[in-house]
Amino acid sequence: MNTRTRTDSRRGRREQREVERDARRSRLRVLLARADRGVLTPEESALLRGDVEAEITECDTHRRSAGGQQAAAMRLHGRIEAAEQCIAETEAERDRYAAEVEAVRPHAVEEGRR
């Protein structure tokens, strides 16, 4: 039986981050509208700063992660190209050996009959 809560799973953590991000962005919209009207309280100003800082931090984290993933993908792409080249060389070598075997087979059959 699985007793893990939804936030213990990767999907649950992702969903929780999305809920928090959506709530933060909703607050940002309200606070920015109030700032446009010039009616922000000091508490709201602090909340606005905190939410903006959280958005910036999250954005920077995701940007770094995406950069790392892109670098890893490029390394894997290079490895795949090297593997494909190795496969092509191995298949060519196989074909060459098969041709050599076919070339000597009539001679081996002839020798076996003697």
C-alpha positions as CSV (number, residue, x, y, z in Angstrom):
1,M,0.0,0.0,0.0
2,N,1.3,3.4,-0.9
3,T,1.0,5.9,1.9
4,R,2.9,8.8,0.3
5,T,1.1,12.0,0.2
6,R,0.8,13.9,-3.1
7,T,3.5,16.3,-2.2
8,D,6.0,13.4,-1.7
9,S,5.9,12.6,-5.3
10,R,7.6,14.5,-8.1
11,R,4.2,15.2,-9.7
12,G,2.8,16.3,-6.4
13,R,5.7,18.7,-5.7
14,R,5.3,20.1,-9.3
15,E,1.6,20.6,-8.8
16,Q,2.2,22.3,-5.4
17,R,4.8,24.7,-7.0
18,E,2.3,25.5,-9.7
19,V,-0.4,26.3,-7.2
20,E,2.0,28.5,-5.2
21,R,3.1,30.3,-8.4
22,D,-0.4,30.9,-9.6
23,A,-1.4,32.4,-6.2
24,R,1.8,34.5,-6.2
25,R,1.0,35.8,-9.7
26,S,-2.6,36.6,-8.8
27,R,-1.3,38.6,-5.8
28,L,1.2,40.4,-8.1
29,R,-1.6,41.4,-10.4
30,V,-3.7,42.8,-7.6
31,L,-0.7,44.6,-6.0
32,L,0.4,46.0,-9.3
33,A,-3.1,47.4,-10.0
34,R,-3.0,49.0,-6.5
35,A,0.4,50.4,-7.2
36,D,-0.9,51.9,-10.4
37,R,-3.5,53.7,-8.4
38,G,-0.9,54.7,-5.7
39,V,-2.8,53.1,-2.8
40,L,-0.2,50.4,-1.7
41,T,0.2,50.1,2.1
42,P,3.7,49.5,3.5
43,E,2.7,45.8,4.1
44,E,1.5,45.5,0.5
45,S,4.8,47.0,-0.7
46,A,6.7,44.4,1.3
47,L,4.5,41.6,-0.1
48,L,5.0,42.9,-3.6
49,R,8.8,42.9,-3.1
50,G,8.7,39.4,-1.7
51,D,6.6,38.0,-4.5
52,V,8.7,39.7,-7.2
53,E,11.9,38.4,-5.6
54,A,10.4,34.9,-5.5
55,E,9.5,35.1,-9.2
56,I,13.0,36.3,-10.1
57,T,14.6,33.5,-8.0
58,E,12.4,30.8,-9.5
59,C,13.0,32.1,-13.0
60,D,16.8,32.1,-12.5
61,T,16.7,28.6,-11.1
62,H,14.7,27.3,-14.1
63,R,17.0,29.1,-16.5
64,R,20.1,27.5,-15.0
65,S,18.4,24.1,-15.0
66,A,17.4,24.5,-18.7
67,G,21.0,25.5,-19.5
68,G,22.3,22.4,-17.8
69,Q,19.8,20.2,-19.5
70,Q,20.7,21.7,-22.9
71,A,24.4,21.0,-22.2
72,A,23.6,17.4,-21.2
73,A,21.6,17.0,-24.4
74,M,24.4,18.3,-26.5
75,R,26.8,15.8,-24.9
76,L,24.4,13.0,-25.5
77,H,24.0,14.0,-29.1
78,G,27.8,13.7,-29.5
79,R,27.8,10.3,-27.9
80,I,24.9,9.2,-30.2
81,E,26.8,10.4,-33.3
82,A,29.9,8.5,-32.1
83,A,27.9,5.4,-31.5
84,E,26.2,5.6,-35.0
85,Q,29.7,6.0,-36.6
86,C,30.9,2.9,-34.7
87,I,27.9,0.9,-35.8
88,A,28.5,1.9,-39.4
89,E,32.2,0.9,-39.2
90,T,31.3,-2.4,-37.5
91,E,28.7,-3.2,-40.2
92,A,31.2,-2.3,-43.0
93,E,33.8,-4.6,-41.3
94,R,31.1,-7.4,-41.0
95,D,30.3,-7.0,-44.7
96,R,34.0,-7.1,-45.7
97,Y,34.5,-10.3,-43.6
98,A,31.4,-11.9,-45.1
99,A,32.7,-11.2,-48.6
100,E,36.1,-12.7,-47.7
101,V,34.3,-15.8,-46.3
102,E,32.3,-16.2,-49.5
103,A,35.4,-15.8,-51.6
104,V,37.3,-18.6,-49.8
105,R,34.2,-20.9,-49.4
106,P,34.5,-22.6,-52.8
107,H,38.2,-23.4,-52.1
108,A,37.3,-24.8,-48.7
109,V,34.6,-27.0,-50.2
110,E,37.1,-28.2,-52.9
111,E,39.7,-29.0,-50.2
112,G,37.1,-30.9,-48.2
113,R,36.3,-33.2,-51.2
114,R,39.9,-34.4,-51.6
